[in-house]
Amino acid sequence: MTISLKPYSPSLDEQTVKWLQMPKIRDGFGFQGAINLISHKKWITEQEDLIFFGIFEEDGQKHIGNLLLHAYPQDPFGRYLQIYIGNESSRGRGYGMLAMKRAIEFCTESKIYKSIYLHVYEDNIAAIRLYENLNFQRQDVEAYKPKGSNQLKNQILYLKKLDE
């Protein structure tokens, strides 16, 4: 089982928007507002210092998810990671673990980035298990109110130091 990370291209947009409209993905990220091709492309152009990869299954042809590494203002040598496997038949097969390992390798090999941060809702047990298996360390629990929502959800901040 292998995956590849391919740099963002506009050819990923249509499938990405379909995934971002799925309730499971929306809930996992706390998305409340409408997401369409126009809003997604606008969001992409507004991002500064974003590293965006499509995750491709084995033969490099099937786009199964995305992995994003954002600038992290609290740490100039850190990256903030977001990942999702949008293709439902590819979930639970270890592709997320492989993609995370590739992202860690990418950041380590850059010699620029020293740490990776991410948040996860405290009820996302599978993701927590994945991050802890990759030696991400729990830093804090924060109450988060998604845009357009009246409900607070607890999310855990994780950190992986790359020099360890």
C-alpha positions as CSV (number, residue, x, y, z in Angstrom):
1,M,0.0,0.0,0.0
2,T,1.5,3.3,-1.0
3,I,0.3,6.9,-1.5
4,S,1.8,9.9,-3.1
5,L,1.5,13.6,-2.2
6,K,1.1,15.8,-5.3
7,P,1.3,19.6,-5.1
8,Y,-2.0,21.5,-5.5
9,S,-3.3,22.2,-8.9
10,P,-6.7,23.6,-10.0
11,S,-7.6,20.1,-11.2
12,L,-8.1,19.1,-7.6
13,D,-10.8,21.8,-6.9
14,E,-13.9,20.0,-8.1
15,Q,-13.4,16.8,-6.1
16,T,-12.2,18.8,-3.1
17,V,-15.3,20.9,-3.1
18,K,-17.5,17.8,-3.2
19,W,-15.7,16.4,-0.2
20,L,-15.9,19.7,1.7
21,Q,-19.7,19.5,1.2
22,M,-19.9,16.1,2.9
23,P,-21.3,16.2,6.4
24,K,-18.5,14.0,7.9
25,I,-15.8,16.3,6.5
26,R,-17.7,19.5,7.4
27,D,-18.3,18.3,10.9
28,G,-14.6,17.3,11.3
29,F,-13.5,20.8,10.4
30,G,-16.4,22.7,11.9
31,F,-17.4,24.2,8.6
32,Q,-20.8,26.0,8.8
33,G,-21.0,28.1,5.7
34,A,-21.6,27.1,2.1
35,I,-18.7,25.8,0.1
36,N,-18.7,25.9,-3.7
37,L,-16.2,26.0,-6.5
38,I,-16.1,29.8,-6.5
39,S,-15.7,30.2,-2.7
40,H,-13.0,27.4,-2.6
41,K,-10.9,29.1,-5.4
42,K,-11.2,32.4,-3.6
43,W,-10.1,30.8,-0.4
44,I,-7.0,29.3,-2.1
45,T,-6.0,32.6,-3.6
46,E,-6.3,34.3,-0.2
47,Q,-4.0,31.9,1.6
48,E,-0.5,33.1,2.3
49,D,2.3,30.6,2.5
50,L,0.1,27.5,2.1
51,I,1.5,24.2,1.1
52,F,-1.3,22.1,-0.3
53,F,-1.0,18.5,-1.4
54,G,-3.5,16.1,-3.0
55,I,-3.3,12.6,-1.5
56,F,-3.2,10.0,-4.3
57,E,-3.7,6.3,-3.8
58,E,-1.2,3.7,-4.9
59,D,-1.0,4.1,-8.7
60,G,-1.0,7.9,-8.4
61,Q,-4.2,8.3,-10.3
62,K,-6.9,8.2,-7.7
63,H,-7.3,11.4,-5.7
64,I,-8.4,10.3,-2.2
65,G,-7.9,13.3,0.1
66,N,-5.9,16.4,0.8
67,L,-3.2,17.5,3.2
68,L,-2.5,21.2,3.9
69,L,0.4,22.8,5.7
70,H,-0.4,26.4,6.7
71,A,1.9,29.0,8.2
72,Y,1.5,29.0,12.0
73,P,1.8,32.6,13.2
74,Q,2.6,31.5,16.8
75,D,5.7,29.7,15.6
76,P,7.6,31.0,12.6
77,F,9.4,27.6,12.2
78,G,6.1,25.7,12.6
79,R,3.4,24.4,10.2
80,Y,-0.2,23.9,11.0
81,L,-1.5,20.6,9.4
82,Q,-5.0,19.7,8.2
83,I,-5.7,16.4,6.6
84,Y,-8.8,14.5,5.4
85,I,-9.4,11.4,3.4
86,G,-12.4,12.4,1.4
87,N,-12.9,9.3,-0.6
88,E,-15.1,7.1,1.7
89,S,-13.8,3.8,0.4
90,S,-10.2,4.8,1.2
91,R,-10.9,5.7,4.9
92,G,-9.7,3.3,7.5
93,R,-7.1,1.7,5.2
94,G,-4.0,3.5,6.6
95,Y,-3.7,6.2,4.0
96,G,-4.0,9.0,6.5
97,M,-1.0,7.5,8.5
98,L,1.0,7.3,5.3
99,A,0.2,10.8,4.2
100,M,1.1,12.1,7.7
101,K,4.4,10.4,7.6
102,R,5.1,12.0,4.2
103,A,4.2,15.4,5.6
104,I,6.5,14.9,8.5
105,E,9.3,13.8,6.1
106,F,8.6,16.9,3.9
107,C,8.9,19.3,6.9
108,T,11.9,17.6,8.3
109,E,13.8,17.5,5.0
110,S,13.0,21.2,4.4
111,K,15.4,22.0,7.2
112,I,13.2,25.1,7.8
113,Y,10.3,23.7,9.7
114,K,11.0,22.5,13.3
115,S,7.4,21.6,14.4
116,I,4.0,20.6,13.2
117,Y,0.8,21.6,15.0
118,L,-2.8,20.4,14.5
119,H,-6.2,20.5,16.2
120,V,-8.6,17.6,16.6
121,Y,-12.0,17.5,18.2
122,E,-11.8,15.5,21.4
123,D,-14.5,13.0,20.2
124,N,-12.5,12.0,17.1
125,I,-10.9,9.0,18.7
126,A,-9.5,7.5,15.5
127,A,-7.6,10.7,14.6
128,I,-6.3,11.1,18.2
129,R,-5.0,7.5,18.0
130,L,-3.3,8.3,14.7
131,Y,-1.6,11.5,15.9
132,E,-0.4,9.9,19.2
133,N,1.0,6.9,17.3
134,L,3.0,9.4,15.2
135,N,4.3,10.9,18.5
136,F,2.4,14.1,18.4
137,Q,2.2,15.5,22.0
138,R,-1.0,16.9,23.5
139,Q,-0.5,20.5,24.4
140,D,-3.8,22.0,25.4
141,V,-7.6,21.6,25.2
142,E,-9.4,24.6,23.8
143,A,-13.1,25.5,23.5
144,Y,-13.8,26.2,19.8
145,K,-16.9,27.8,18.4
146,P,-17.2,27.1,14.6
147,K,-18.2,30.1,12.5
148,G,-22.0,30.4,12.3
149,S,-22.5,28.0,15.2
150,N,-23.8,28.7,18.7
151,Q,-22.1,25.6,20.1
152,L,-18.7,25.2,21.7
153,K,-16.7,22.1,21.0
154,N,-13.5,21.1,22.7
155,Q,-10.5,20.6,20.5
156,I,-7.1,19.3,21.4
157,L,-4.0,21.1,20.2
158,Y,-1.1,18.7,19.3
159,L,2.5,19.4,18.6
160,K,5.2,17.3,17.0
161,K,8.7,18.6,17.3
162,L,10.8,17.5,14.3
163,D,14.2,17.5,16.0
164,E,13.1,14.6,18.3
